[in-house]
Every structure is written in structure tokens, then in C-alpha cells.
Amino acid sequence: MCQRPIALLWPQARIHRSETDFFVNVDFVEHVALAAMVDEYGKSTIIGAGRYVVTQPGTAELAFATIDEYQGQGVEQRCCGISY
């Protein structure tokens, strides 16, 4: 388990530059960000997001979030299949 503290579990007045860099600068090797999208009424809509970060060789932290209307429909499992 990674010992890095999780900083975004509560509202913050400001996000620090280092946090912005971490969330924006992904390399798609050790730090991957995914978006789950569907076509709703002819418009692409983001319904979920996922991310994994390699913490050591062979180990990564993985997190997904899906909007309520799509919970329980396998969105996270599909993203996991894509991210491996």
C-alpha cells in the first residue's frame, strides 16, 4: 500500500501546483487516466473516470468513480479490462 497521504478527500480552498501537476501530467505507463463515455442523445458524455498509479514494480493504486445513473452496470470492470 502506498504511504502517500490522500489530499483530496475533503474540499480545499486551493489546489497546490504540485497537486495540479500530478493530476494533469500522466505518462500512460506508470500514471494512467481514463474517461468512461457514452453517447446520450447524439452527444458524448463522460459518465466516469479512472486512474492508476504504479507505486512499485508490479503494484499500482487504482481508483474509479461513476455517476449514480451508471452505478452497477459494469463501467469500472470495463475500464479495468482496458487498463491492464
Rosetta blueprint (number, residue, H / E / L):
1 M L
2 C L
3 Q L
4 R L
5 P L
6 I L
7 A L
8 L L
9 L L
10 W L
11 P L
12 Q L
13 A L
14 R L
15 I L
16 H L
17 R H
18 S H
19 E H
20 T H
21 D H
22 F H
23 F H
24 V H
25 N L
26 V L
27 D L
28 F L
29 V L
30 E L
31 H E
32 V E
33 A E
34 L E
35 A E
36 A E
37 M E
38 V E
39 D E
40 E E
41 Y L
42 G L
43 K E
44 S E
45 T E
46 I E
47 I E
48 G E
49 A E
50 G E
51 R E
52 Y E
53 V E
54 V E
55 T E
56 Q E
57 P L
58 G L
59 T E
60 A E
61 E E
62 L E
63 A E
64 F E
65 A E
66 T E
67 I L
68 D H
69 E H
70 Y H
71 Q L
72 G L
73 Q L
74 G L
75 V H
76 E H
77 Q H
78 R H
79 C H
80 C H
81 G H
82 I H
83 S H
84 Y L
